[in-house]
Amino acid sequence: MNAVATVLVALIAALHVWILVVEMFLWERGPGRSLSGFDAGMARATAPLAANQGLYNGFLAAGLVWGLIAADPTGYRVQVFFLSCVVVAGVYGGLTANRRILLAQALPGALALAAVLVAG
């Protein structure tokens, strides 16, 4: 189960790197506009806010990578902490911004967190 947990944590980290890229660099282009549903004017107006969100997603990814490379018990604890942050952020975003965030962020984060807890 440890390998499954490691792969899931790595996938969640990769997902948050992708979110960082979309929100920080592609917000006004196809991927960002598709994600947000904004027209060009709204995408331009909200780009600084999206970039800020992207930076926070980068912090989540960095924390998950740290958890993967740190020796236990630190690595385990860091993974649990950052996966918990992913789940909380996903639930909050799903309830306040877009329900799709529950499926795209909170659910995968919760599955990875469950795998880490079981493996730990």
Buried (B, 14 or more C-beta within 10 A) or exposed (E): EEEBBBEBBBBBBEBBBBBBBBBBBBBBEEBBBEBBEBEEEEBEEBBEEBBEBBEBBBEBBBBBBBBBEBEEEEBBEBBBBBBEBBBEBBBBBBEEEEEEBBEBBBBBBBBBBEBBEEBB
